């Protein structure tokens, strides 16, 4: 067979359809008789519902149905990752509203305009209650209680009393904020429900990361059997972790379609997207790290709060991933990790590109920089001194993370060389010597993360069609990553079938019997390996068929350069896949196909290093990104173009969190950043050129050798950019600036420092931590930072 296609630049098969506007999204599907849903939403963050007047809406033109909680009769959707049944969110507010933007009533009408007009006439009489949107203030004894059944705003938590800093020469500490951010995909949430007709099941088209997740939620809420419901996710215009669960508005669309016996569609507006789609991050950390005088780390202590919003979105518990990755790339002999899940009068939180892992890297890299500054050591050197040595057999960290393979010094060296680190430091020194008002900042980060931690198994099938083409089915779901291209490359390489003759079927519960969907950067290393496994079974049977035809030993059958299979060393003997498909079905034989579940070895641990260079105007606080270099190691690379695209997207989102993006609520719980005009989402003009490089360290245990890449760029870039900003003004004595490093924040820090005021980055740990039950973070089996 000719050389492998894997590892080469192959253009995305998906792009022509998308770029030419031929992609079909939920909002493009308009079945005959479709009606439209719109919602009346609370303008208060907290209050008791006294009454809801829908009388005017019910009499308006085109209105077909008006729902409140009283006449809806639908159980709450069980979230994709349910935290606590006590926090179950009803589709429409029941008795009380708990965040601004919560739906209190719904209208279904013949046109979108009619539905919106009618929804605006609905009046909800709500008796205001005090609200709390600050995750520290919500833990106070006198804070308003959000869920009466719970009786407090701390849902769960544990305290680690271990003394881990007793042998340190110095201890650096800071209160850090990973601010709440919005996923803001190009396509918001949406759903189209078509009632059962002509023997077809209830059919749901949803903008989602996992059709089977949606199907399960709907089944639990409505009691449908497997045969009574079909879920499809067409083109998905971005998700970033925020489209795991069925939106609560979907319950109204389903109920309306069933009650009216006609299709019902709901497409989220941008303001609804900001106020209702799960937000990400929302974590506050009190962190302390001990060092010896030579820069050796002696221990790490963390107290972390995660904000789940009013209904305990699972994002409030993503400190579990933060804890798992709390050792990072460093030899840390002792770790204590205390954490708590709290509720606030805000929309729920969920996953956002990285989901708990960026928060771990952020705290480690900030503390490394603070330790370097305190000890007078170069930030790179203090990192090198504490790196875990290279390894190619699995090891377990002190907090129980089963790292698979790593060489953490390699990407650091590559990033520094590509960026010209010593020259940058020389330029920085010269600017400081001259007293320039535009200073240079250099930030370095090193990270390791976990991918495919949510599910190591996946269903797939490969079918050789009668014309010799192939159809592959898999339980993952694409939302822009390039699955069709990557999976077709795998099959083409394995079977010799041209990529253009390979079709991908996914995102359809009628075609794919089970599937995890896409999340945690798992698609290639799990879905890809599942497809490779199915292709391998198909190839094994095809070789047997070819061997019988040619009366050859099956071990001598190979994939032919011209396509199909042939006999090794006998150029004239070959058989096409069309012929093989026919042979397989002769005499009533089974088609040439295989379907099954591939069980993987578990998660993998990609790693890398980023170098960021910024300029900071001391007179205005304005930060200008100048250069960003990423060296990410995602194991074996199948298509550098796809990997580079993921790196670029991740860097952009990480840089945005460092400098621009933050979801803000006012003191009354109103969402301030409710539109793109208010929320600091950058455009290309706000960014700089990115240089995306790679090292390759194979993932042991999976045949492809691939690790995830979808979130690595975000994890590495956020602390690198953050560090670069603080580095630019560190000569003034500034020790820390909270993200996002907006011009106002930077300007205030510079002004205060130049007036002799230096702010302590530490604040007192909230008192409630002392009352949490004890749980020691150290993994069983020893007290070494890394255990073989």
Steps between C-alpha positions, in 0.01 A plus 500: 500500500614856433619726783258584779273802467514545877711790617446703184313823433160407359240768436180471694224317321242695701595848386349534151151430633544746788675777307250488214210536740368152429527372855167427666456618860197459726371843406508410129259209535142616433254211475146566383282652770785588734412724795739704710567536872596816688538569870410756762793527737556637846663840527577430866776278631301372797138518604176323578254472211165640612320466166558482126251677272491337156153618399611756242746258341236230467280721285767631266514411127668170416537384860442127529598423857617678814670312781593577859622251758140443605382355169824361357510171688857406409760367740834683520765377259762301684824675406770317306708490817254535785654639816206475742130423444413770751628755247294375204397792281140507372447587131301806611554672835283342767404714798822697491755646260866451582692688230436785259397352167328190639196411290165551676265441205508381140305582187465287189376684191487464125791736434808601701381862507159407635657287770737777608228766497273288715778406745572868559142559622523239777525659843654311787430656840809411700567600861873584506737320735861588578739341253864397505721458194841507670627150575683617813208699641261211438677298770431758773261399777262787415498443122156451341426128461447407135363146538277471807516119497876526540489769767839643409701601196789258547385185325798283583869515579795348682791632704854365493669578835840366395797715594690530174699822542681430828843444347499795255757779519256739337129481419333699225125530496221670310126514454444428130188533291413299191217729406165388363507497120243439225552233235345723228495246215408643160182292514306518823281225638208379291250220466241382249247239607294308244216292650454133403360460150452216250661248731802722567601569863504841665798664330719763662759709316729660757816708500690276737832329568331163549178370347484212746534734799197691375305181433563375852390826659178509299424136577539557872279809496225371267521124534561418133632157407803465272277442199281804569769766464773590255755778554718654230755775528563658159783748448594647837642850495733463794443364850820520713343286775187711546269278292520180698146512637168557329403863568209527743303684234500175305241356737250762383572429135441128558182555702370749243565266208314221677208719609460670162601204283722724291874577492626758748833683478692717743817683399685687772562873458842640584372667816341172607831331427683731738243472776410131469770285339726346766796723581851373561788531749348691801759384752679684782818355647701574813834338424832473683825344384809432707856519366851434621746783452637333187154503339399140572127466563415349839121499498173642369183591686177595321159617612266516200139612453304406189182685406218283363247781458146487633427140403837338569633466147777240493758771428494578871659161562771519237749570776517120493697531175699784654594273789586214266745724313624690807851355474537606138842435349684547829645281774294620795552278805190607697160630389196597707185581304181630658199582285136601508207520258285809552179645358439856382211688337650455154454269207643153538860421419634211297803402299693751296806406294726341759240451775700518823842434348580863401424598858763256628765624261412862578560459873822304457654739248403808702664353810811403304537858383444635850757258639752601235448869579533442874821298461652702216504201263418513131141374443622240251772369727269451799272297276784288363626433850168347603396311185408132519771315302408352162316166519344257250325259736194604704542660841258629761519845655449573865133591439439186295530615137626205288739683267574285194814653346678832496813698430418837648835671441488443125217743411641763737833491321328514161283798597794697639710434192220597260427818693858612557459513878839649587462774237156581639640532852773726368245723327292510817803605705583775253148643512505501878841666503369775268185545704276438199128549560424197285650198668558147375356200682607137455291215634582129502271214593545124519200273526367148494132421463271199482295400195241227450449497876122479461474174306763259363260296282306570180275321252584504129440310181655479155304370199641434152218596262419315175682766296821461701457816702497492880255632758626561850274559799619617839354623826695823519352823364670781310459869574767635266810299592548312172379152590406408144851576379688331784285187498512470120879526514510212749281275286672595177838424650382169642291373208639685199159646408522860370384756755236636264341153495460486877181630661455595866169442678472630854282724718192282435362258759315305229826427316732470798367285787716653772752777539664730749516799271783752506654636819831503680699485172414132462391465137819388327655296777173320576271540197792478260636187661151349501472554125849364445399191696190452283707549186749245625226239538371579150852472360555165672189352338579659164847344507346161559269548200791610282716212617231251405457658157873501423571173683764685696604513862300763684824641644607584144194716429574874512325825420582573138640833381229523234223428751349181628711206611777307328759234555835622623764475226243417230407830331246344263284348772260746663131529581301820542287587800194482273583139421575426863162641606336266245699199613401560861129471417524198271292202605313707756808624679509803728595838352862603538463697820572513871332679791595501865633688801869570538623517859794733537776505759367811675594867490812650348700798619607750232748766602690798368643844557399847383694824469310828486634846429296815563550873519340700781445874481564626853302819439180331382530141623434376148646158420605415144579135425815486283592133469372167618681170453337171591679168510235239572551125521186303411670171427503379142373761254276375220441830322715801595243736347225379732730515800614852413140614468421371846811668639410835346143487627610404849765772517245761395257398773770481766641838405146639508448379856829654606430841349138555403218266595293499821133444572388771741191544717409820684423520872134413435586190298434648158721375219715791382670317213185398315612572143811489284516878531553462876696177525872519425523237228800591282512518124797400288618862516550466877727199468853443374658237278516157659783257435368149563771234534498144629699224657371143469500255790283198422219410736566145619208262489306627200581381148509847345724643771296821505416725792240777499574850365166685505556671835878514534534840338270657757672333792848613400422847371295644787777501764770592247320818394401578859860461611625718215278790608615482862861454389481826302424698816677284759797738518261747665442252783164373372451137604163412355208626289180299476376382161383644274788748489290785365655843440325634810636227727851534365489881514382497862773255599766714329366823650494356850847346465650826374343668803661245731191285557550128437199275547525167679359230269380298800168525684367294788368154419121491551412378849257230384790281382572417864161329531539270197564126546860386473640329191874468440614573144808277502451186293522171690835327484758755601600860544732553205407762244502242223464131559590239240 
